[in-house]
Structure formats: structure tokens, C-alpha cells
Amino acid sequence: MRIAVTGLGVVSALGVGLEENFAALVAGRSGISLTPSLLQSSHRIPVGELSLSNEELHRRCSLEPKGHLSRTALLGILAVREALRDAGLTDLRRVGLVSATSVGGMDLTEHFFRLFKEDERSGRLRDVRMHDCAASTEAIAYHCGLGGYRTTISTACSSAANAIMHGAKLLRHGVVDAVVVGGTDALSAFTLNGFKSLMILDEKPCRPFDESRAGLNLGEGAGYLLLQRAEALQRDPYCYVAGAANSNDAHHQTASSEEGEGAFLAMSEALRRAELTPTDVDYINVHGTGTGNNDRSEGAALKRLFGEQLPPFSSTKGFTGHTLAAAGGIEAVYAALSIARGVIYPNLGFATPIEGFGVAPVTTLQRVDVRTVISNSFGFGGNCSSLVLTQQ
């Protein structure tokens, strides 16, 4: 059974919607800000922040701010609504939702405790009700009118890619007639402080795969795809989900193995399931966080799988920052657009190859025929996922 991508929706530091995001990508314009205006933290570190307050996001969603929805849910609602409009679906009764998140409603929880610490009689407990990861999924389903199966996936930075895999399985087994898949995460001080404690945040804009890379920039956003069975289509899709795989190198709580075992297993198995070979791949949207460990580990996996025939690859995290659980969804949207519009995105910030490594990403926009893309998403705990999207 072929699984088609018929709708796309995305929100990131590059803007709201497909066209704002795509315009920034092709222009080489990063959304990473050196001076975030909304994130309340004592650390002044670059982030990929969407410059819309929660009140403005409520208005964009045509919702009253008194509804107290988390930023994570609001970003998700915007992206899911766009994906549904894009696909032109009207009957949503058997349309499912598989949504990924890792931050959940932390922004509202932080707001509650900020007031609560000053006065234990202050703070709205209704803010804390959005804390659970599943709360954003339920809010998205309700406010987008989705009446089918729904569930939440949280496997760190591979979450949205795993949501896409799960949604494809639901279609194959007839659980839903169509399914919205992807992820959403918002910036929060808690997350920033956590990554700061790991000492993997860069104080400058990130430089994936560069010798001088010094860490990642956090970001926020949401990316969702509408999947349908190919035989049910009434128009041409963006592309097809031809293969997908998840693996784990069981190496470390946060770091990937030096050999990139998990990444290699995920990519090679995804290609096997797609019935393709490495030579069929035209572009790889790598995980490419800009940390010393990820880029060397992922690079080792790329060299192991593709050898001397490594196709063009790039990380788009220099545009958006690392959006955690949403990354696999946002980057799958970008990969689908790469196929549909024939582009390969530049890897921002790259100047000098990693010493003794022999691989370098694409640094300028390329307009070429793109038939097959691998999109990589690798999470803490060695949870590695790869998607294979194809033109036909």
C-alpha cells in the first residue's frame, strides 16, 4: 500500500505557513535571533523564536486568550489547520491525529509557578492542566475538528518522525481514512536551562558540520503532514512515504555512538523498506544539530552507508534552530517541498569541513530534480529515525 502526502502545514521561526517558510529557505534567511523577545530566561542565547506572543497566537487561531492554551498547542493548531486546508479535506470524522511533543505545556506551567512562588494564593491551576504532553494533542484535535483516532508520541528529538511512521501504519491497517502526523514544541526557560546544563548550546548561530561547531540553537515550531492511501486520492500528492525505520544504538543517555550505529541502522532499514538503494537518494535532510557529537556520529553513518557516492546533504537547523520533538515534522515538510518544488536547501553557517572527515554539506540553494529524500531525526537515548520520501 502506498502512503501519499496530500497536505502540509508548518510554523517555525521562519514564519507562519508553508509560503513564509519556503521563501526564507530559498532566500537563505535564518530565523535564529540573537536577542529573543518572548523567551523569559536569564541566559541570552540565540534561539529560533517565532515573534508572536501567546495572545497573538490565540488571535491567529481565532480563539479567546482566556482559553489558556499552551504555546505548544497553539503552534500545533496553526500547522494542523494549514495541513487540512492544503489537503482539501472536509469530512474529518475518520481523520486521525498522531502528534509529538517533548516540552508539552511547560510555558504555562512556568507562568503558574512564577506567580505561585510569590504568593501561594496566586497562579491559575488551569495553566498546569496543559502541562501533560497529551493535553496539546487533545487541544489540537478539538480545535481542528478531528474526530478519529488520536495519540501522542514523545521520544525526544525523533518524536515527530516516529509519529509519521505510526500514522502510516494506521492507514495500512484501516484504522483511519486519513491521518495528520507531525509534532509541535514551544520554547521555554526550563528547556533552555536543561540544554545549558548539558553544555551543548552555542552562544552564536549554530554551524552544523563545520569544524568550528560549538553546539545547537534551540527553536520552536510545528510541522504536520496529511497522509492518505494513494488509491483514495483525487489529485496529485506532494510525495509518498516510501519507507521509514527506527533504531537504537543503546550507547548513552544523550550522546550517539562514535560509529553512528543507530543512524546507520535507521537509514539503511528505511531504504530497504522503500525497496531502494543508497544510489537512489538525491538529497538527505540530515539531523545536523551542530553539536560535536551529533555531526561526527551522523557523518560517520553517512560515509558508512553511501561511501564515495554521498549525495547532497544539508541541515536546516541553521534556519529554525533545533525544534526538538517538532523537528522531524518540520523537516519532513521541508523534504516534501524539496521534492515537489525541486530544491536542495543550503546548510547555513558552514565554512570549514570537520578535520580529517572528508564530507561537506551543500552551502548554496540548488534547483534540481529531487526524486528521493532521506529525512533524519535522532533523539536522546539513541532513538534514531529515518524517513524516505519519494516523488512516485
Secondary structure as GFF3:
##gff-version 3
##sequence-region A 1 392
A	DSSP	beta_strand	3	12	.	.	.	ID=ss1
A	DSSP	beta_strand	15	16	.	.	.	ID=ss2
A	DSSP	alpha_helix	18	27	.	.	.	ID=ss3
A	DSSP	beta_strand	47	48	.	.	.	ID=ss4
A	DSSP	alpha_helix	54	60	.	.	.	ID=ss5
A	DSSP	three_ten_helix	65	67	.	.	.	ID=ss6
A	DSSP	alpha_helix	71	87	.	.	.	ID=ss7
A	DSSP	beta_strand	95	100	.	.	.	ID=ss8
A	DSSP	alpha_helix	106	118	.	.	.	ID=ss9
A	DSSP	alpha_helix	125	128	.	.	.	ID=ss10
A	DSSP	alpha_helix	133	144	.	.	.	ID=ss11
A	DSSP	beta_strand	150	153	.	.	.	ID=ss12
A	DSSP	three_ten_helix	156	158	.	.	.	ID=ss13
A	DSSP	alpha_helix	159	172	.	.	.	ID=ss14
A	DSSP	beta_strand	178	185	.	.	.	ID=ss15
A	DSSP	alpha_helix	189	197	.	.	.	ID=ss16
A	DSSP	beta_strand	218	219	.	.	.	ID=ss17
A	DSSP	beta_strand	221	229	.	.	.	ID=ss18
A	DSSP	three_ten_helix	230	232	.	.	.	ID=ss19
A	DSSP	beta_strand	239	248	.	.	.	ID=ss20
A	DSSP	alpha_helix	261	273	.	.	.	ID=ss21
A	DSSP	three_ten_helix	278	280	.	.	.	ID=ss22
A	DSSP	beta_strand	283	285	.	.	.	ID=ss23
A	DSSP	alpha_helix	292	306	.	.	.	ID=ss24
A	DSSP	three_ten_helix	307	309	.	.	.	ID=ss25
A	DSSP	beta_strand	313	314	.	.	.	ID=ss26
A	DSSP	alpha_helix	317	320	.	.	.	ID=ss27
A	DSSP	three_ten_helix	324	326	.	.	.	ID=ss28
A	DSSP	alpha_helix	327	341	.	.	.	ID=ss29
A	DSSP	beta_strand	343	344	.	.	.	ID=ss30
A	DSSP	beta_strand	366	367	.	.	.	ID=ss31
A	DSSP	beta_strand	372	379	.	.	.	ID=ss32
A	DSSP	three_ten_helix	380	382	.	.	.	ID=ss33
A	DSSP	beta_strand	383	390	.	.	.	ID=ss34
###
